[in-house]
Amino acid sequence: MGNCHTVGPNEALVVSGGCCGSDQKTYVIGGWSWAWWLISDIQRITLEIMTLQPKCEDVETAEGVAITVTGVAQVKVMTEDELLGYACEQFLGKSVVEIKSVILQTLEGHLRAILGTLTVEQIYQDRDKFASLVREVASPDVGRMGIEILSFTIKDVYDKVEYLSSLGKTQTAAVQRDADIGVAEAERDAGIREAECKREMMDIKFVADTKMADSKRELEMQKASFNQEVNTKKAEAQLAYELQAAKEQQKIPVPPAQPSSSIPYILRQVYKKSKIPTYQPLTKYIYVIIIWLVDLY
């Protein structure tokens, strides 16, 4: 007779052999299978993820610099029947440790080969690209073993001659230099902008002062024009007043002068009426003046 065998989803049950000398193999994942006594063989292979840590020590790069690289890879047995058959052919009957060892050696071989084609800068500065390249190159080989590389990452890169340290210092110095240049350029741009702002401010102030001076000059000119016009009007009014006054003055009748009121007339009358002899004219005139003065006062 035989037995009924069950298997979980994390394993593959491989049933080989059978009645009438059949060499057909049956792969069961997460199920059960019947196996005959004596003529059927039952084996199991893990489908769980296996974590590998490949490490290549003192591998020379394309520039001859020896570096050490460590990585982390996640691999598993593929479940397609054909690929699962490849895995069974390679690893059936082996322990998980033995399976890991075979895959690890394959990954380390490819990792070492790729390191020899790249520079330290390429490996150190772009680890994702380097890891992707390793996975791309190693996948076909491990795939023929029925193994799939789920992920591969670079864990660490270092050397014993402090090349990476010097490279880091160089990069740090370059970054610091770029930062200093950036600060200097920023300060220069700020100074230029400040000067431009000051120039624009002075231009605006000059325009404003010019407009203010023009307005003030126009105001003074208008004031002068107004004052001149006022003075002209005043002069015209004064002249008109004087002319009118003169005209009015001409209309007032002026009485004729009385001859008897003038001094020469009085003197002549007194002289004529006096009894002083004519041969003494000076005495007569003096006498007349004295009489006139006495009468006046």
C-alpha positions as a Markdown table, in Angstrom:
| # | Residue | x | y | z |
|---|---|---|---|---|
| 1 | Met | 0.0 | 0.0 | 0.0 |
| 2 | Gly | 1.2 | 3.5 | 0.6 |
| 3 | Asn | 0.8 | 6.7 | 2.6 |
| 4 | Cys | -0.7 | 10.2 | 2.1 |
| 5 | His | 1.8 | 13.0 | 2.5 |
| 6 | Thr | 1.0 | 16.7 | 3.1 |
| 7 | Val | 3.1 | 19.8 | 2.6 |
| 8 | Gly | 2.8 | 23.4 | 3.6 |
| 9 | Pro | 3.1 | 26.5 | 1.3 |
| 10 | Asn | 6.8 | 27.1 | 2.3 |
| 11 | Glu | 7.9 | 23.7 | 0.9 |
| 12 | Ala | 7.7 | 21.7 | -2.2 |
| 13 | Leu | 7.0 | 18.0 | -2.0 |
| 14 | Val | 8.7 | 16.0 | -4.7 |
| 15 | Val | 7.2 | 12.6 | -5.4 |
| 16 | Ser | 9.3 | 10.4 | -7.8 |
| 17 | Gly | 8.8 | 6.8 | -8.9 |
| 18 | Gly | 5.6 | 4.9 | -9.1 |
| 19 | Cys | 3.9 | 1.9 | -10.6 |
| 20 | Cys | 5.3 | 0.2 | -13.7 |
| 21 | Gly | 8.7 | 1.9 | -13.4 |
| 22 | Ser | 7.4 | 5.4 | -14.1 |
| 23 | Asp | 10.1 | 8.1 | -13.9 |
| 24 | Gln | 7.5 | 11.0 | -13.7 |
| 25 | Lys | 8.0 | 13.4 | -10.9 |
| 26 | Thr | 5.2 | 15.2 | -9.1 |
| 27 | Tyr | 5.7 | 18.6 | -7.4 |
| 28 | Val | 3.2 | 19.5 | -4.7 |
| 29 | Ile | 3.1 | 22.9 | -2.9 |
| 30 | Gly | 0.7 | 23.5 | -0.1 |
| 31 | Gly | -1.2 | 20.3 | -0.7 |
| 32 | Trp | -1.0 | 16.5 | -0.4 |
| 33 | Ser | 0.1 | 13.5 | -2.5 |
| 34 | Trp | -0.1 | 9.7 | -2.3 |
| 35 | Ala | 3.1 | 7.7 | -2.3 |
| 36 | Trp | 3.4 | 4.0 | -2.7 |
| 37 | Trp | 5.5 | 2.0 | -0.4 |
| 38 | Leu | 8.9 | 0.8 | -1.6 |
| 39 | Ile | 8.4 | 2.2 | -5.2 |
| 40 | Ser | 7.9 | 5.9 | -4.5 |
| 41 | Asp | 10.4 | 8.4 | -3.1 |
| 42 | Ile | 9.3 | 11.4 | -1.1 |
| 43 | Gln | 11.6 | 14.5 | -0.7 |
| 44 | Arg | 11.1 | 18.1 | 0.3 |
| 45 | Ile | 12.9 | 21.4 | -0.8 |
| 46 | Thr | 12.4 | 24.7 | 1.0 |
| 47 | Leu | 10.7 | 27.6 | -0.7 |
| 48 | Glu | 11.5 | 30.1 | 2.0 |
| 49 | Ile | 13.6 | 33.2 | 1.4 |
| 50 | Met | 17.3 | 32.7 | 2.0 |
| 51 | Thr | 19.4 | 35.6 | 3.1 |
| 52 | Leu | 23.0 | 35.6 | 1.8 |
| 53 | Gln | 25.8 | 38.0 | 2.7 |
| 54 | Pro | 28.4 | 37.9 | -0.1 |
| 55 | Lys | 31.8 | 39.5 | 0.8 |
| 56 | Cys | 34.8 | 40.1 | -1.5 |
| 57 | Glu | 38.0 | 41.1 | 0.4 |
| 58 | Asp | 40.9 | 43.1 | -1.1 |
| 59 | Val | 39.6 | 42.9 | -4.7 |
| 60 | Glu | 41.4 | 45.2 | -7.1 |
| 61 | Thr | 39.3 | 47.6 | -9.0 |
| 62 | Ala | 39.9 | 48.9 | -12.5 |
| 63 | Glu | 42.4 | 51.4 | -11.1 |
| 64 | Gly | 44.3 | 48.8 | -9.1 |
| 65 | Val | 42.9 | 50.0 | -5.7 |
| 66 | Ala | 42.2 | 47.0 | -3.4 |
| 67 | Ile | 38.8 | 47.4 | -1.7 |
| 68 | Thr | 36.4 | 45.2 | 0.3 |
| 69 | Val | 32.7 | 45.0 | -0.6 |
| 70 | Thr | 30.0 | 43.4 | 1.4 |
| 71 | Gly | 26.4 | 42.9 | 0.3 |
| 72 | Val | 23.1 | 41.4 | 1.2 |
| 73 | Ala | 21.1 | 39.2 | -1.2 |
| 74 | Gln | 17.6 | 37.7 | -0.8 |
| 75 | Val | 17.1 | 34.5 | -2.9 |
| 76 | Lys | 14.5 | 31.7 | -3.1 |
| 77 | Val | 13.7 | 28.6 | -5.1 |
| 78 | Met | 11.3 | 29.4 | -8.0 |
| 79 | Thr | 8.0 | 27.6 | -8.1 |
| 80 | Glu | 7.4 | 27.1 | -11.8 |
| 81 | Asp | 7.4 | 23.4 | -12.6 |
| 82 | Glu | 10.3 | 23.6 | -15.0 |
| 83 | Leu | 12.4 | 25.9 | -12.9 |
| 84 | Leu | 11.5 | 24.0 | -9.7 |
| 85 | Gly | 12.7 | 20.9 | -11.5 |
| 86 | Tyr | 16.1 | 22.6 | -12.1 |
| 87 | Ala | 16.3 | 23.4 | -8.4 |
| 88 | Cys | 15.4 | 19.9 | -7.5 |
| 89 | Glu | 18.1 | 18.5 | -9.8 |
| 90 | Gln | 20.7 | 20.8 | -8.1 |
| 91 | Phe | 19.7 | 20.9 | -4.5 |
| 92 | Leu | 17.3 | 18.1 | -3.7 |
| 93 | Gly | 18.6 | 16.2 | -0.7 |
| 94 | Lys | 20.9 | 19.1 | 0.4 |
| 95 | Ser | 20.4 | 21.2 | 3.5 |
| 96 | Val | 19.6 | 24.9 | 3.5 |
| 97 | Val | 23.1 | 25.6 | 4.6 |
| 98 | Glu | 24.5 | 23.7 | 1.6 |
| 99 | Ile | 22.1 | 25.5 | -0.8 |
| 100 | Lys | 23.1 | 28.9 | 0.6 |
| 101 | Ser | 26.8 | 28.0 | 0.2 |
| 102 | Val | 26.4 | 27.2 | -3.5 |
| 103 | Ile | 24.4 | 30.3 | -4.3 |
| 104 | Leu | 26.8 | 32.5 | -2.2 |
| 105 | Gln | 29.9 | 31.3 | -4.1 |
| 106 | Thr | 28.2 | 32.1 | -7.4 |
| 107 | Leu | 27.2 | 35.6 | -6.3 |
| 108 | Glu | 30.7 | 36.3 | -4.9 |
| 109 | Gly | 32.3 | 35.2 | -8.1 |
| 110 | His | 30.2 | 37.6 | -10.2 |
| 111 | Leu | 30.7 | 40.4 | -7.6 |
| 112 | Arg | 34.4 | 40.0 | -7.8 |
| 113 | Ala | 34.4 | 40.0 | -11.6 |
| 114 | Ile | 32.3 | 43.2 | -11.7 |
| 115 | Leu | 34.5 | 44.9 | -9.2 |
| 116 | Gly | 37.5 | 44.5 | -11.6 |
| 117 | Thr | 35.7 | 46.5 | -14.3 |
| 118 | Leu | 34.7 | 49.6 | -12.2 |
| 119 | Thr | 36.5 | 52.4 | -10.5 |
| 120 | Val | 36.3 | 53.1 | -6.8 |
| 121 | Glu | 34.4 | 56.3 | -7.5 |
| 122 | Gln | 31.8 | 54.4 | -9.6 |
| 123 | Ile | 31.4 | 51.7 | -6.9 |
| 124 | Tyr | 31.3 | 54.1 | -4.0 |
| 125 | Gln | 29.2 | 57.0 | -5.4 |
| 126 | Asp | 26.5 | 54.9 | -7.2 |
| 127 | Arg | 25.9 | 51.8 | -5.1 |
| 128 | Asp | 22.4 | 51.2 | -6.5 |
| 129 | Lys | 23.7 | 51.1 | -10.0 |
| 130 | Phe | 26.5 | 48.7 | -8.9 |
| 131 | Ala | 24.1 | 46.4 | -7.1 |
| 132 | Ser | 21.7 | 46.4 | -10.1 |
| 133 | Leu | 24.6 | 45.4 | -12.3 |
| 134 | Val | 25.6 | 42.5 | -10.0 |
| 135 | Arg | 22.0 | 41.3 | -10.0 |
| 136 | Glu | 21.7 | 41.6 | -13.7 |
| 137 | Val | 24.9 | 39.6 | -14.4 |
| 138 | Ala | 24.3 | 36.9 | -11.7 |
| 139 | Ser | 20.6 | 36.3 | -12.4 |
| 140 | Pro | 21.0 | 34.1 | -15.5 |
| 141 | Asp | 23.5 | 31.8 | -13.7 |
| 142 | Val | 21.5 | 31.3 | -10.6 |
| 143 | Gly | 18.3 | 31.1 | -12.6 |
| 144 | Arg | 19.7 | 28.0 | -14.3 |
| 145 | Met | 19.8 | 26.5 | -10.8 |
| 146 | Gly | 16.1 | 27.3 | -10.3 |
| 147 | Ile | 17.0 | 30.2 | -8.0 |
| 148 | Glu | 15.6 | 33.7 | -8.2 |
| 149 | Ile | 17.4 | 36.8 | -6.8 |
| 150 | Leu | 14.7 | 38.9 | -5.1 |
| 151 | Ser | 17.0 | 41.7 | -4.1 |
| 152 | Phe | 20.7 | 42.6 | -3.9 |
| 153 | Thr | 22.1 | 45.6 | -2.1 |
| 154 | Ile | 25.6 | 46.8 | -1.3 |
| 155 | Lys | 26.1 | 46.9 | 2.5 |
| 156 | Asp | 29.6 | 48.4 | 2.8 |
| 157 | Val | 32.6 | 49.5 | 0.8 |
| 158 | Tyr | 36.0 | 50.1 | 2.4 |
| 159 | Asp | 39.7 | 49.7 | 1.9 |
| 160 | Lys | 42.9 | 49.3 | 4.0 |
| 161 | Val | 44.9 | 52.1 | 2.3 |
| 162 | Glu | 42.5 | 55.0 | 3.2 |
| 163 | Tyr | 41.8 | 55.7 | -0.4 |
| 164 | Leu | 38.1 | 56.2 | 0.2 |
| 165 | Ser | 38.9 | 58.4 | 3.2 |
| 166 | Ser | 41.1 | 60.6 | 0.9 |
| 167 | Leu | 38.4 | 60.5 | -1.7 |
| 168 | Gly | 35.9 | 61.6 | 0.9 |
| 169 | Lys | 38.2 | 64.4 | 2.1 |
| 170 | Thr | 38.7 | 65.5 | -1.5 |
| 171 | Gln | 34.9 | 65.5 | -2.1 |
| 172 | Thr | 34.4 | 67.3 | 1.2 |
| 173 | Ala | 37.0 | 69.9 | 0.2 |
| 174 | Ala | 35.3 | 70.2 | -3.2 |
| 175 | Val | 31.9 | 70.6 | -1.6 |
| 176 | Gln | 33.3 | 73.2 | 0.8 |
| 177 | Arg | 34.9 | 75.0 | -2.1 |
| 178 | Asp | 31.6 | 75.0 | -4.0 |
| 179 | Ala | 29.9 | 76.2 | -0.9 |
| 180 | Asp | 32.4 | 79.1 | -0.4 |
| 181 | Ile | 32.1 | 80.0 | -4.1 |
| 182 | Gly | 28.3 | 79.9 | -3.7 |
| 183 | Val | 28.5 | 82.2 | -0.7 |
| 184 | Ala | 30.8 | 84.5 | -2.5 |
| 185 | Glu | 28.6 | 84.6 | -5.5 |
| 186 | Ala | 25.6 | 85.2 | -3.4 |
| 187 | Glu | 27.3 | 88.0 | -1.5 |
| 188 | Arg | 28.4 | 89.5 | -4.9 |
| 189 | Asp | 24.9 | 89.3 | -6.3 |
| 190 | Ala | 23.6 | 90.8 | -3.1 |
| 191 | Gly | 26.1 | 93.6 | -3.4 |
| 192 | Ile | 25.2 | 94.2 | -7.0 |
| 193 | Arg | 21.5 | 94.2 | -6.2 |
| 194 | Glu | 22.0 | 96.5 | -3.3 |
| 195 | Ala | 24.0 | 98.9 | -5.5 |
| 196 | Glu | 21.3 | 98.7 | -8.2 |
| 197 | Cys | 18.7 | 99.4 | -5.6 |
| 198 | Lys | 20.6 | 102.4 | -4.3 |
| 199 | Arg | 21.1 | 103.7 | -7.8 |
| 200 | Glu | 17.4 | 103.3 | -8.5 |
| 201 | Met | 16.6 | 105.0 | -5.3 |
| 202 | Met | 18.9 | 107.9 | -6.2 |
| 203 | Asp | 17.4 | 108.1 | -9.6 |
| 204 | Ile | 13.9 | 108.3 | -8.2 |
| 205 | Lys | 15.0 | 110.9 | -5.6 |
| 206 | Phe | 16.6 | 112.9 | -8.4 |
| 207 | Val | 13.5 | 112.8 | -10.4 |
| 208 | Ala | 11.4 | 113.7 | -7.4 |
| 209 | Asp | 13.7 | 116.6 | -6.5 |
| 210 | Thr | 13.7 | 117.8 | -10.1 |
| 211 | Lys | 9.9 | 117.7 | -10.2 |
| 212 | Met | 9.8 | 119.5 | -6.9 |
| 213 | Ala | 12.2 | 122.2 | -8.1 |
| 214 | Asp | 10.3 | 122.6 | -11.3 |
| 215 | Ser | 7.1 | 123.0 | -9.3 |
| 216 | Lys | 8.7 | 125.5 | -7.0 |
| 217 | Arg | 10.1 | 127.5 | -9.9 |
| 218 | Glu | 6.7 | 127.5 | -11.7 |
| 219 | Leu | 5.1 | 128.6 | -8.4 |
| 220 | Glu | 7.6 | 131.5 | -8.0 |
| 221 | Met | 7.1 | 132.4 | -11.7 |
| 222 | Gln | 3.3 | 132.4 | -11.2 |
| 223 | Lys | 3.7 | 134.5 | -8.0 |
| 224 | Ala | 6.0 | 137.0 | -9.9 |
| 225 | Ser | 3.5 | 137.1 | -12.7 |
| 226 | Phe | 0.7 | 137.7 | -10.3 |
| 227 | Asn | 2.6 | 140.4 | -8.5 |
| 228 | Gln | 3.6 | 142.1 | -11.7 |
| 229 | Glu | 0.0 | 142.0 | -12.9 |
| 230 | Val | -1.2 | 143.4 | -9.5 |
| 231 | Asn | 1.4 | 146.1 | -9.6 |
| 232 | Thr | 0.5 | 146.9 | -13.1 |
| 233 | Lys | -3.2 | 147.1 | -12.2 |
| 234 | Lys | -2.3 | 149.3 | -9.2 |
| 235 | Ala | -0.2 | 151.6 | -11.3 |
| 236 | Glu | -2.9 | 151.8 | -13.9 |
| 237 | Ala | -5.5 | 152.6 | -11.2 |
| 238 | Gln | -3.2 | 155.2 | -9.6 |
| 239 | Leu | -2.6 | 156.8 | -13.0 |
| 240 | Ala | -6.3 | 156.7 | -13.8 |
| 241 | Tyr | -7.0 | 158.3 | -10.4 |
| 242 | Glu | -4.4 | 161.0 | -11.0 |
| 243 | Leu | -5.7 | 161.7 | -14.5 |
| 244 | Gln | -9.2 | 161.9 | -13.2 |
| 245 | Ala | -8.1 | 164.1 | -10.3 |
| 246 | Ala | -6.3 | 166.3 | -12.8 |
| 247 | Lys | -9.4 | 166.5 | -15.0 |
| 248 | Glu | -11.6 | 167.3 | -12.0 |
| 249 | Gln | -9.1 | 170.0 | -11.0 |
| 250 | Gln | -9.3 | 171.5 | -14.4 |
| 251 | Lys | -13.1 | 171.8 | -14.0 |
| 252 | Ile | -12.8 | 174.0 | -10.9 |
| 253 | Pro | -12.8 | 177.8 | -11.9 |
| 254 | Val | -9.8 | 179.7 | -10.7 |
| 255 | Pro | -10.6 | 183.3 | -9.7 |
| 256 | Pro | -8.4 | 185.9 | -11.2 |
| 257 | Ala | -5.7 | 187.4 | -9.0 |
| 258 | Gln | -6.5 | 190.7 | -7.4 |
| 259 | Pro | -3.8 | 193.2 | -8.3 |
| 260 | Ser | -4.2 | 195.1 | -5.1 |
| 261 | Ser | -3.2 | 192.1 | -3.0 |
| 262 | Ser | 0.2 | 191.7 | -4.5 |
| 263 | Ile | 3.2 | 193.2 | -2.8 |
| 264 | Pro | 4.7 | 194.9 | -5.9 |
| 265 | Tyr | 1.3 | 196.5 | -6.5 |
| 266 | Ile | 1.1 | 197.8 | -2.9 |
| 267 | Leu | 4.6 | 199.1 | -3.0 |
| 268 | Arg | 3.9 | 200.9 | -6.2 |
| 269 | Gln | 0.7 | 202.5 | -4.8 |
| 270 | Val | 2.4 | 203.6 | -1.6 |
| 271 | Tyr | 5.3 | 205.0 | -3.5 |
| 272 | Lys | 3.0 | 207.0 | -5.7 |
| 273 | Lys | 1.0 | 208.4 | -2.8 |
| 274 | Ser | 4.0 | 209.3 | -0.6 |
| 275 | Lys | 5.3 | 212.8 | -0.5 |
| 276 | Ile | 9.0 | 212.0 | -0.6 |
| 277 | Pro | 10.8 | 213.8 | -3.3 |
| 278 | Thr | 11.6 | 212.0 | -6.4 |
| 279 | Tyr | 15.2 | 212.8 | -6.2 |
| 280 | Gln | 15.4 | 210.6 | -3.2 |
| 281 | Pro | 14.1 | 207.3 | -4.6 |
| 282 | Leu | 15.9 | 205.0 | -2.2 |
| 283 | Thr | 14.7 | 206.8 | 0.9 |
| 284 | Lys | 11.2 | 206.8 | -0.5 |
| 285 | Tyr | 11.2 | 203.1 | -1.1 |
| 286 | Ile | 12.5 | 202.4 | 2.4 |
| 287 | Tyr | 9.8 | 204.5 | 3.8 |
| 288 | Val | 7.2 | 202.8 | 1.8 |
| 289 | Ile | 8.4 | 199.3 | 3.0 |
| 290 | Ile | 8.4 | 200.5 | 6.6 |
| 291 | Ile | 4.8 | 201.8 | 6.3 |
| 292 | Trp | 3.7 | 198.6 | 4.6 |
| 293 | Leu | 5.2 | 196.5 | 7.3 |
| 294 | Val | 3.6 | 198.6 | 10.0 |
| 295 | Asp | 0.2 | 198.2 | 8.3 |
| 296 | Leu | 0.8 | 194.5 | 7.9 |
| 297 | Tyr | 1.4 | 193.9 | 11.5 |
